[in-house]
Amino acid sequence: PLSENGITLAQLAGLALIEAQFDHIYASDLERAFETASIIVTHNIFASKASFEKIGNIIQGNKLLRERSFGILDQKEYQEYNAAAEREGLYDEDSQRSYRPEGGENELDVKKRAIEFIKYLSNSIANNTYKDQSAENKKQSILVISHGGLIKMMTNYLFQDCKCDLSYMDADGQKN
């Protein structure tokens, strides 16, 4: 999608993150998200020093970050999803979240993937820090590029289920 001045949202993200330095970049391996990550890396003054061929090595594509699969209902209108859920006896919005179309996922499946990615990320950071003793006290700066539904599930898990509280931190991630 384009912004008002003809610049894509991915390009705006790239410009907004031009001076951000990342230790790790993870993206959904689906084309749209991976392309957004590539645009961000291309504009980033730290990462763009790598040749374009190496961008795929800078960005770690991950299947866990994919958007929800609607299986046989992928690319269909949302009304078709609602109708299929109703045929299964699921009439209200809350119960329809549990509907899993053939070959697809329901919201709980997406939440499980979100939790799996968070655990993967935690283990990856712990392993990298353990290997590099100089990184012991270093903060890790991580960029994750995914899709709205999965991001919602990750934030719900962290802030509702795990009760993460960042209210004591300022905008730069420093303790108040």
N, C-alpha and C positions, 0 to 999 in steps of 0.2 A: 504494500500500500504506500501511496505517496502522501507526503505532508503537503501543506498549502503551497509551499514554494517549489514543489516538484522533486524534492529530495526524499528518498525512501526512508522509512523508519529505521531500517538497518544502517543506512548511511548516517543518520542522526545519532544512533547509538555509537557508531564508530567515532564520530566527532566528539561525542560526550566523553568517551573513554580514551581519547587520543593520548593522554599522558598517564594513564593508569598502568601500573606495572603488575603483571599477574604471574604467580608461580605456577598455576595450572589453569587450563581452559578446558572445560568439558561442554560438549554440545550433543543434543539429540543427533542421531545418525540420519535422521530424515532430512531431505534436501533443503527445505525452507530454513530450518534452524541452523544447519551446518553452513549454509550460505551466509546467514546473518553473522555467525561466528567468524567466517572468513573475511567478511567486510570489516568487522571490528578489528581483526588482527591486521588487515591491510592498512588501516588508518592509524593503528597504534604505533607510536614512535619507538617503542622498545621491541615489539614483536615484528614490525614491518621490516626490520633490518635483515630478516631471514628471506631467502628467495621464495617466490610464490610457490614453487614446487614443494618447499618444506612446510608450508602452512598446514597441510594435512597432518604433519608430524607434531606441530605445535598444539593443534586442537585434537583433543581425545574424543572421538565419537563414541557414544554409549547408547545402546539399545534401551537401557532402563529409563532414559530421558525422553523416550518417544511419547507422542500424544496418545490419548485413549484410542484404542482400536474399536470400531463399531462393527467389525466383521462384515457380514453380508449387507449391513446397512451403511458401510462407509460410502461417502459421497452422496448420500441420500438426504432428503429434506428432514428436518427434525420432526415434522408431523408424522413421517413414516415410522420413526423410532417410537414416538408416543403411541401410535396405533398398534405397533407390534407388542409393546409393553402391555397395553390394555388387553390385547388378545390373550396374554398370559395372566390376566387378572390383576394387573398393577395399574391402578387408576389415578393415584395422586403422585405429585412430583417427588415426594420423599421415597415412596416405594419404587418408583420408576428408576431411581438411581441404582437399585439392586439388579435391574434387568441386564442380562448378558446376552446380546444377540449372538446367533450362531457364528463361531469363529472370532468373536469379539470379547470385550472386557466390560465389567461393570465398575462402579466407582471404587469398590473395595479392592478389586484387582489393581487399579491404578495406584491406590494408596499403598498397597503392598510393594509395588515397584518403586514408589517414592521412598519408602522406608529402606528398601534394599539399596537404593542409590546412596542414601545418606550414610548407611553403614559402610558401603564400599568406599565412599569418600573419606569417612573417618579413619578406616583402616589404611587407606592409601596415604593419607597425611601422616598417620602415626608411623608407618613403615618408612616413609621418606625422611622423616625427622630422625628416626632411630639410626638410619644409615648415615645421615649427615650430622655428625655431632655438633658442627658449627651452627646448625639450624635449630638447636635446642630451644633457644628463647625467641627465635624469629617467628613473627606472625606470618601465616600463609595467606596470600591474596589469591582468591579463587573466583573465576568467572564461570557461571553455569548458564547455558543457553538452552532453554527447553520450550515447552508449550504451556499455555495458561492453566489448563486443568491439572497437569502434573505439578506445576509450581504451587498451585493452590493446595494440593494434597501435601506437598513437602512443608509448606508454611503451617498448615493446620496441624500436621503431626508435631512439628517442632514447638509451636506456641500453644496449642491446646492440649495435645496428648502428653508431651514432655514438659510442659510448663516453662519453656525457656523464657527468660525475662531479660530483655536488653535495655530496659528503661534507665539503667544506671550508666549507659554509654552515650557519648555525644556523637555528632555526625561523622567524626573521623574514627570512630570505634575506640575512643579513649574513655577510661573511667572518669565519671564526673567527680 
